[in-house]
């Protein structure tokens, strides 16, 4: 029976990885499967209120050895790191959790049928083997990016031969990730065929057909209460935010958010602030990890805070992004091109201004701007690694940001039309009979067949 199928989900503790896997947990539970979600106590506290008690989703809390790994106490999510330079210590901490996770697996009832785990947790391949269950990998990016990585594995193998702790740890992890993926049963992807059909087809062929596209998974949050609570407790009263948007004309508001991990310098953020101001449009700005006393000081000293107080809403902390993007007043989204944000913008039918920082974000930008034709680039070519924002300084000037925003908001009629068409395709994909609905069905049938 379906009720006896027990899927264990194990994400990395970063918002861009946890949020879609929580959504996947909901999708599986709504199909009648038992779901266990492995996380840490602090992360359980921030997500437990987002899960309906009607669903068979069980949070398995494993102590996080922060201090033993050289992290501050209670630092259990990458968005709470004092410095992203120390992010590699999260890998060390997760390695230390292995014995506790094994003990938790031994106590699961019914026994687990399948493990869906983050690509950044390669040791879970041995965990799945130990319990004789398939391990399915979750990367958290697009099929286009996965295909690029698949064709460039030789590049990844050419890691620099350096001896500092961070590089040594990360080099070892990437070697383990590649080895673990070779033994995995398949890959689950938060995307849909109507968005990147050729990449889906080619990547699926490269992986022997075991690729299941089931997104956009964020669309499982249909009720307003689910959209409000997704990811974390909002730093702003959601009703106040919606009422503020209600005051503005459809398609008139710019929403800017550069992710929860990126921490550009205050000087770089002032370039963005002045660009937003000079568009003469209302805006919502989710400051995320870039919020700091130094930046607040610049807001006051420059007069930005005073001049924009009547048409700018600043969110210092977690923003209710799904709610904001779904509001008809929002006409453009300035994003760092993290895949979650990119796909959430697409699912809402909002055209994008793209400002990638690192990694797959540049591939996502090409997909949005050059292939889909629903975005405008701010023109950044500088790859800014986490923790190295100070070295980069100001790498995108005000005028470049403003230019992209003006084109997006004032000259983007065709982009807006295409974005609306993709929104409709996304909704059809997850509806009963759609490609992603079928993808989830096939995934569940595959798990049942193995069980």
Backbone torsions as a table, in degrees:
resi	resn	phi	psi	omega
1	UNK	NA	151.8	-177.7
2	UNK	-61.3	-32.3	-176.4
3	UNK	-64.8	-20.0	-179.5
4	UNK	-89.5	-6.0	176.2
5	UNK	-78.5	124.6	-172.8
6	UNK	-123.1	110.4	-179.3
7	UNK	-103.9	130.9	177.5
8	UNK	-104.4	129.5	178.8
9	UNK	-111.7	136.3	-175.4
10	UNK	-141.9	94.8	179.9
11	UNK	-93.5	164.4	165.3
12	UNK	-70.2	153.7	-177.2
13	UNK	-90.7	72.0	173.3
14	UNK	-141.3	142.4	-175.2
15	UNK	-53.0	-40.9	-177.8
16	UNK	-66.9	-15.9	178.3
17	UNK	-103.6	-39.4	-176.9
18	UNK	-70.6	-45.0	-173.2
19	UNK	-58.5	-49.3	179.1
20	UNK	-66.6	-31.0	179.7
21	UNK	-73.2	-31.6	171.9
22	UNK	-61.9	-42.8	177.5
23	UNK	-62.2	-40.1	177.6
24	UNK	-63.3	-39.1	176.7
25	UNK	-58.4	-43.8	179.1
26	UNK	-62.9	-43.5	-179.1
27	UNK	-62.1	-43.1	179.6
28	UNK	-67.6	-42.6	-179.1
29	UNK	-65.3	-35.6	178.4
30	UNK	-67.9	-19.0	175.7
31	UNK	-90.3	6.5	174.9
32	UNK	94.8	7.3	179.2
33	UNK	-87.7	152.9	171.2
34	UNK	-85.0	133.2	-176.1
35	UNK	-127.4	131.3	170.3
36	UNK	-113.8	140.6	-174.8
37	UNK	-124.5	112.1	-177.5
38	UNK	-86.0	127.1	178.5
39	UNK	-155.4	-170.5	-178.8
40	UNK	-109.0	164.4	-176.7
41	UNK	-55.5	-45.5	-178.2
42	UNK	-66.2	-38.0	178.8
43	UNK	-73.1	-33.0	175.7
44	UNK	-61.6	-38.0	-179.3
45	UNK	-65.0	-32.8	-176.9
46	UNK	-87.1	-11.6	179.8
47	UNK	-117.2	-16.1	-174.4
48	UNK	-59.8	-36.2	-177.9
49	UNK	-73.2	-9.5	-179.6
50	UNK	-90.4	-6.2	-174.2
51	UNK	-107.3	125.1	179.9
52	UNK	-66.7	133.9	177.2
53	UNK	-65.4	-13.3	179.1
54	UNK	-74.2	-17.5	-179.1
55	UNK	-94.0	144.0	178.4
56	UNK	-83.1	70.0	177.1
57	UNK	-118.9	119.6	-176.1
58	UNK	-113.1	125.8	177.9
59	UNK	-85.5	120.1	177.5
60	UNK	-100.4	111.0	-174.6
61	UNK	-94.7	121.7	178.3
62	UNK	-112.5	127.4	178.8
63	UNK	-55.8	137.3	-178.5
64	UNK	-100.9	117.3	-175.1
65	UNK	-79.7	63.9	-175.7
66	UNK	-60.3	-53.4	-175.7
67	UNK	-61.5	-41.3	-178.9
68	UNK	-63.6	-27.5	-179.8
69	UNK	-91.9	1.7	179.1
70	UNK	88.4	18.9	178.3
71	UNK	-105.1	157.4	175.9
72	UNK	-63.2	150.2	175.7
73	UNK	-57.1	144.0	178.1
74	UNK	69.1	9.9	175.4
75	UNK	-90.0	89.9	-172.0
76	UNK	-116.9	2.8	176.8
77	UNK	-137.3	146.4	-175.9
78	UNK	-64.0	-21.9	177.8
79	UNK	-78.5	-2.7	175.7
80	UNK	-107.8	9.0	178.0
81	UNK	-63.2	136.5	175.5
82	UNK	-66.2	-29.3	177.0
83	UNK	-151.8	133.0	179.7
84	UNK	-69.3	-11.1	174.9
85	UNK	-62.3	-25.2	-178.1
86	UNK	-95.1	12.9	-175.4
87	UNK	-60.7	-29.0	-179.0
88	UNK	-62.9	-22.2	179.4
89	UNK	-68.5	-22.0	174.0
90	UNK	-64.4	-36.7	178.2
91	UNK	-63.4	-42.6	178.3
92	UNK	-61.5	-44.5	-179.1
93	UNK	-62.4	-42.3	179.7
94	UNK	-64.8	-36.7	176.2
95	UNK	-60.9	-35.7	179.9
96	UNK	-69.6	-16.0	-176.8
97	UNK	-84.4	-5.8	-169.1
98	UNK	-56.9	-47.1	-177.3
99	UNK	-63.3	-40.2	178.7
100	UNK	-65.6	-37.1	178.9
101	UNK	-66.9	-41.2	177.6
102	UNK	-59.7	-45.0	179.5
103	UNK	-62.6	-38.9	177.9
104	UNK	-64.1	-40.6	178.4
105	UNK	-61.8	-39.4	-177.9
106	UNK	-63.5	-25.0	-176.7
107	UNK	-96.1	-5.5	-176.9
108	UNK	-68.0	134.6	176.1
109	UNK	-134.7	131.4	-9.1
110	UNK	-63.1	165.3	-179.6
111	UNK	-57.4	148.4	-178.3
112	UNK	-64.2	142.5	179.5
113	UNK	-100.0	-25.3	-173.8
114	UNK	-161.6	149.6	175.3
115	UNK	-120.1	124.1	170.9
116	UNK	-109.1	111.8	-173.7
117	UNK	-130.1	158.6	-177.5
118	UNK	-67.0	143.6	177.5
119	UNK	-58.7	-27.0	-179.7
120	UNK	-78.5	5.1	178.0
121	UNK	-120.7	66.4	-173.2
122	UNK	-62.8	-26.5	-179.0
123	UNK	-67.4	-13.1	177.4
124	UNK	-70.4	-13.1	173.8
125	UNK	-64.5	-42.7	177.0
126	UNK	-68.6	-33.6	177.4
127	UNK	-61.4	-47.4	179.1
128	UNK	-62.9	-40.5	179.1
129	UNK	-63.5	-39.9	-179.7
130	UNK	-60.5	-36.2	-178.0
131	UNK	-100.8	9.9	174.4
132	UNK	55.8	46.9	177.8
133	UNK	-129.7	155.2	178.3
134	UNK	-72.8	143.1	172.6
135	UNK	-107.8	123.3	177.6
136	UNK	-108.7	133.7	-173.6
137	UNK	-91.8	140.8	171.4
138	UNK	-118.7	122.8	-179.2
139	UNK	-97.3	-31.1	-178.9
140	UNK	81.6	21.1	177.6
141	UNK	-136.7	-174.0	-174.8
142	UNK	-82.6	163.5	173.7
143	UNK	-65.5	-32.5	178.0
144	UNK	-61.3	-46.7	178.5
145	UNK	-65.7	-40.0	179.4
146	UNK	-64.7	-36.4	178.8
147	UNK	-67.9	-41.4	176.6
148	UNK	-59.6	-46.0	179.3
149	UNK	-62.9	-40.0	-179.8
150	UNK	-59.9	-38.0	-177.9
151	UNK	-84.2	-8.4	-176.2
152	UNK	-120.8	28.6	-178.8
153	UNK	-60.8	-31.2	179.1
154	UNK	-62.9	-32.6	178.9
155	UNK	-66.8	-44.7	179.7
156	UNK	-61.6	-29.9	-177.8
157	UNK	-71.4	-17.6	-176.7
158	UNK	-92.1	51.9	179.7
159	UNK	-71.2	144.8	-178.7
160	UNK	-64.7	142.6	-178.1
161	UNK	-87.8	81.0	180.0
162	UNK	-120.8	164.1	-170.7
163	UNK	-112.6	-0.1	-179.3
164	UNK	-68.8	157.1	-171.5
165	UNK	-59.1	-46.4	-177.2
166	UNK	-60.1	-49.5	-177.0
167	UNK	-65.9	-38.3	179.7
168	UNK	-63.5	-46.3	179.6
169	UNK	-63.6	-48.0	-175.4
170	UNK	-67.7	-35.8	177.3
171	UNK	-63.1	-43.4	179.2
172	UNK	-63.8	-41.8	-179.4
173	UNK	-62.1	-45.6	-178.9
174	UNK	-63.4	-35.4	176.0
175	UNK	-64.1	-41.4	179.5
176	UNK	-68.4	-38.4	178.9
177	UNK	-60.1	-46.4	-179.3
178	UNK	-63.6	-42.1	-179.2
179	UNK	-67.1	-41.6	-178.2
180	UNK	-67.2	-35.6	-178.9
181	UNK	-67.0	-31.0	178.9
182	UNK	-63.1	-28.9	-178.4
183	UNK	-97.6	-1.5	-177.9
184	UNK	-73.1	157.8	-177.6
185	UNK	-79.0	-29.2	-179.0
186	UNK	177.5	-170.4	-175.9
187	UNK	-134.1	133.3	172.9
188	UNK	-105.5	134.4	-171.4
189	UNK	-126.0	133.8	175.9
190	UNK	-86.3	77.8	178.4
191	UNK	-158.7	-177.1	177.7
192	UNK	-145.7	153.4	-172.2
193	UNK	-61.1	-36.4	-178.4
194	UNK	-66.8	-13.0	-179.5
195	UNK	-91.1	-42.6	-174.3
196	UNK	-144.8	60.2	-171.4
197	UNK	-56.1	-45.8	-176.9
198	UNK	-65.5	-41.4	179.5
199	UNK	-67.0	-39.6	177.6
200	UNK	-59.8	-46.8	-178.5
201	UNK	-62.9	-48.1	-175.7
202	UNK	-69.5	-40.2	180.0
203	UNK	-68.1	-39.1	177.9
204	UNK	-61.3	-41.8	177.5
205	UNK	-63.2	-39.9	-179.7
206	UNK	-65.2	-28.4	-177.9
207	UNK	-102.0	19.4	176.0
208	UNK	70.6	24.4	177.0
209	UNK	85.6	-6.3	-177.1
210	UNK	-94.9	61.9	175.0
211	UNK	-128.0	124.4	-178.5
212	UNK	-117.3	110.6	176.3
213	UNK	-90.2	121.0	-172.4
214	UNK	-130.1	15.8	-174.5
215	UNK	-101.8	-177.6	-2.5
216	UNK	-70.8	120.4	-176.1
217	UNK	-67.5	-22.1	179.2
218	UNK	-62.7	-21.8	-179.7
219	UNK	-72.1	-5.1	173.5
220	UNK	-70.6	-16.9	178.7
221	UNK	-88.2	83.6	-175.1
222	UNK	-87.2	-43.0	-178.1
223	UNK	-72.1	146.1	179.1
224	UNK	-56.4	-40.1	-178.5
225	UNK	-62.5	-36.7	178.3
226	UNK	-69.3	-39.9	179.8
227	UNK	-66.8	-38.3	179.9
228	UNK	-63.2	-40.4	-170.8
229	UNK	-90.7	-7.6	-172.5
230	UNK	-60.9	126.6	172.2
231	UNK	94.1	-48.8	-176.3
232	UNK	-175.2	173.2	175.2
233	UNK	-73.9	128.5	-177.7
234	UNK	-64.4	143.5	177.8
235	UNK	-81.1	-4.6	179.7
236	UNK	-131.4	150.0	175.5
237	UNK	-64.4	119.3	-173.7
238	UNK	-62.5	-38.0	179.4
239	UNK	-63.9	-41.4	177.7
240	UNK	-61.9	-40.4	-179.8
241	UNK	-63.4	-44.8	-179.8
242	UNK	-67.2	-38.3	178.0
243	UNK	-65.4	-37.0	176.4
244	UNK	-62.1	-44.1	178.7
245	UNK	-65.9	-34.7	179.5
246	UNK	-59.5	-23.4	-177.6
247	UNK	-76.8	-9.2	-172.3
248	UNK	-112.7	154.9	-177.8
249	UNK	-67.5	151.4	177.0
250	UNK	-56.1	134.5	176.5
251	UNK	71.7	15.0	-174.0
252	UNK	-99.1	-16.5	-171.2
253	UNK	-98.5	137.0	171.7
254	UNK	-93.6	130.7	172.3
255	UNK	-108.7	123.5	-179.6
256	UNK	-118.5	128.6	176.7
257	UNK	-157.7	125.1	-175.5
258	UNK	-107.7	26.2	174.0
259	UNK	91.4	166.9	-176.0
260	UNK	-88.8	-13.0	-176.6
261	UNK	-105.6	-31.2	-178.8
262	UNK	-65.3	136.2	-179.4
263	UNK	-132.7	69.0	177.2
264	UNK	-60.1	156.9	-179.1
265	UNK	-64.8	156.7	175.5
266	UNK	-55.3	-36.1	179.7
267	UNK	-65.1	-40.1	177.0
268	UNK	-66.8	-39.0	179.3
269	UNK	-67.6	-28.8	175.7
270	UNK	-68.2	-32.6	174.8
271	UNK	-61.3	-42.1	177.1
272	UNK	-66.2	-42.2	179.9
273	UNK	-57.8	-47.6	-178.1
274	UNK	-68.5	-33.1	176.6
275	UNK	-65.1	-44.6	177.2
276	UNK	-60.1	-43.3	179.9
277	UNK	-61.3	-44.8	-173.7
278	UNK	-74.9	-9.8	172.9
279	UNK	-72.8	-17.5	-177.6
280	UNK	60.3	29.3	178.3
281	UNK	-117.9	154.0	173.8
282	UNK	-66.9	148.6	-178.2
283	UNK	-148.0	151.6	167.5
284	UNK	-114.5	130.4	-177.5
285	UNK	-125.0	111.8	173.9
286	UNK	-87.2	107.1	-172.5
287	UNK	-73.1	-27.9	177.7
288	UNK	55.4	-136.4	-177.5
289	UNK	-70.3	-11.3	-178.5
290	UNK	-80.7	-12.0	-179.5
291	UNK	-64.7	133.3	-178.6
292	UNK	-161.2	158.3	175.6
293	UNK	-58.0	-36.4	-180.0
294	UNK	-63.5	-41.6	179.2
295	UNK	-67.6	-41.5	178.3
296	UNK	-60.5	-38.1	177.9
297	UNK	-62.8	-40.9	178.2
298	UNK	-66.6	-36.5	177.2
299	UNK	-57.7	-42.3	-177.6
300	UNK	-75.3	-49.4	-176.0
301	UNK	-60.7	-37.4	-177.5
302	UNK	-79.3	-14.6	-176.2
303	UNK	86.5	-0.3	-178.7
304	UNK	-58.5	-46.1	-177.5
305	UNK	-59.7	-43.6	-178.8
306	UNK	-69.1	-43.8	-174.7
307	UNK	-68.9	-29.3	-174.5
308	UNK	-108.8	10.5	-173.5
309	UNK	-60.4	-27.5	-176.7
310	UNK	-91.2	-10.9	-179.0
311	UNK	-132.4	6.2	178.0
312	UNK	-124.2	134.8	176.2
313	UNK	-116.8	113.5	179.8
314	UNK	-97.8	131.6	178.0
315	UNK	-113.0	112.2	-176.9
316	UNK	-97.1	90.6	-175.4
317	UNK	129.4	-152.7	-175.1
318	UNK	-72.2	127.6	-180.0
319	UNK	-102.2	142.8	176.8
320	UNK	-76.6	74.1	-167.0
321	UNK	-61.6	-42.8	-179.5
322	UNK	-61.2	-39.7	179.0
323	UNK	-65.4	-43.8	-178.5
324	UNK	-63.8	-49.3	-176.9
325	UNK	-64.7	-28.7	-177.9
326	UNK	-81.3	-8.2	-178.2
327	UNK	-79.5	134.0	-177.0
328	UNK	-63.2	-17.9	179.4
329	UNK	-71.1	-22.4	-177.1
330	UNK	-79.1	122.2	-177.4
331	UNK	-113.0	-7.4	179.9
332	UNK	-162.8	149.3	-175.0
333	UNK	-129.6	113.3	172.8
334	UNK	-86.3	115.3	-171.9
335	UNK	-131.7	155.9	175.8
336	UNK	-81.2	-1.6	177.5
337	UNK	71.6	21.1	164.4
338	UNK	-58.5	145.6	-171.1
339	UNK	-63.5	-38.4	178.4
340	UNK	-58.6	-51.0	-179.1
341	UNK	-62.9	-42.6	179.4
342	UNK	-58.6	-48.5	-177.1
343	UNK	-69.9	-34.1	177.2
344	UNK	-66.2	-38.5	175.2
345	UNK	-64.3	-42.8	178.8
346	UNK	-63.1	-45.0	-178.8
347	UNK	-64.2	-25.0	178.4
348	UNK	-90.4	-6.5	-179.8
349	UNK	74.4	27.1	-177.7
350	UNK	-103.3	124.9	176.2
351	UNK	-67.4	156.3	-168.6
352	UNK	-119.4	141.9	163.1
353	UNK	-101.3	125.5	-168.1
354	UNK	-105.9	132.5	179.9
355	UNK	-140.3	76.4	-179.0
356	UNK	-71.9	153.7	178.9
357	UNK	-114.6	-43.0	-169.0
358	UNK	-157.4	159.9	168.5
359	UNK	56.0	-135.0	-175.2
360	UNK	-67.8	-9.5	179.6
361	UNK	-60.8	-33.3	178.8
362	UNK	-71.3	-36.6	175.4
363	UNK	-66.7	-41.3	178.0
364	UNK	-61.5	-37.8	177.7
365	UNK	-61.6	-44.7	179.6
366	UNK	-61.5	-39.9	177.6
367	UNK	-60.0	-46.8	-176.8
368	UNK	-67.9	-47.6	-171.6
369	UNK	-84.7	-49.3	-170.7
370	UNK	-90.2	-32.0	-176.1
371	UNK	-97.3	-51.0	-177.3
372	UNK	-83.6	-26.5	179.5
373	UNK	67.1	38.6	-179.4
374	UNK	-122.0	20.0	-177.3
375	UNK	-153.1	166.3	177.7
376	UNK	-128.3	130.4	-179.7
377	UNK	-83.9	143.4	172.2
378	UNK	-78.3	-9.0	174.6
379	UNK	94.4	13.6	-179.3
380	UNK	-70.7	130.7	175.7
381	UNK	-118.7	-0.9	-176.1
382	UNK	-91.5	121.8	176.4
383	UNK	-85.1	117.8	-175.9
384	UNK	-109.6	104.5	-179.2
385	UNK	-69.6	149.7	176.6
386	UNK	-55.6	135.2	178.7
387	UNK	85.3	-4.3	-178.3
388	UNK	-116.1	22.3	-178.7
389	UNK	-63.6	-33.8	180.0
390	UNK	-62.6	-39.2	178.8
391	UNK	-64.0	-36.5	-177.0
392	UNK	-73.1	-34.2	-179.1
393	UNK	62.7	-133.7	176.8
394	UNK	-92.2	110.7	-177.0
395	UNK	-116.3	-8.0	171.6
396	UNK	-132.8	119.6	-175.3
397	UNK	-81.1	158.6	-179.2
398	UNK	-52.1	-46.7	-174.5
399	UNK	-62.8	-36.3	179.5
400	UNK	-68.2	-40.9	178.6
401	UNK	-65.5	-47.1	-179.7
402	UNK	-59.7	-43.5	-178.2
403	UNK	-58.6	-45.4	-180.0
404	UNK	-64.0	-41.3	-179.0
405	UNK	-67.0	-39.5	179.5
406	UNK	-65.0	-44.8	177.7
407	UNK	-60.7	-44.5	-178.5
408	UNK	-59.5	-46.7	-172.2
409	UNK	-86.2	-27.3	-172.6
410	UNK	-112.4	-21.1	-176.0
411	UNK	-124.5	14.3	-171.4
412	UNK	-102.6	36.3	-177.9
413	UNK	-59.8	-44.9	-179.7
414	UNK	-67.5	-39.9	176.9
415	UNK	-61.0	-40.9	-178.5
416	UNK	-64.2	-39.5	178.1
417	UNK	-64.6	-46.2	179.5
418	UNK	-64.2	-39.1	178.7
419	UNK	-61.9	-40.1	177.8
420	UNK	-64.5	-38.2	178.1
421	UNK	-65.2	-40.1	178.6
422	UNK	-68.6	-35.9	174.6
423	UNK	-57.5	-46.1	-179.6
424	UNK	-64.4	-39.1	177.8
425	UNK	-64.8	-38.5	178.9
426	UNK	-62.5	-44.5	180.0
427	UNK	-64.9	-39.2	178.2
428	UNK	-67.1	-34.1	-178.4
429	UNK	-63.0	-39.2	-176.2
430	UNK	-90.3	-11.5	177.9
431	UNK	-73.0	159.1	-180.0
432	UNK	-55.6	127.9	-177.2
433	UNK	94.3	-11.9	179.6
434	UNK	-77.8	168.8	-174.4
435	UNK	-63.3	-40.3	-179.2
436	UNK	-75.0	-34.2	174.3
437	UNK	-61.3	-44.2	177.7
438	UNK	-66.0	-38.9	177.7
439	UNK	-59.1	-42.1	177.9
440	UNK	-66.5	-40.0	177.6
441	UNK	-60.4	-45.4	-179.9
442	UNK	-65.4	-37.1	176.9
443	UNK	-62.4	-46.5	-179.8
444	UNK	-63.2	-42.3	178.8
445	UNK	-63.4	-36.2	178.3
446	UNK	-65.1	-42.3	178.6
447	UNK	-64.0	-43.4	179.3
448	UNK	-61.4	-41.2	-179.0
449	UNK	-64.3	-37.9	178.4
450	UNK	-70.4	-33.3	-175.9
451	UNK	-75.9	NA	NA
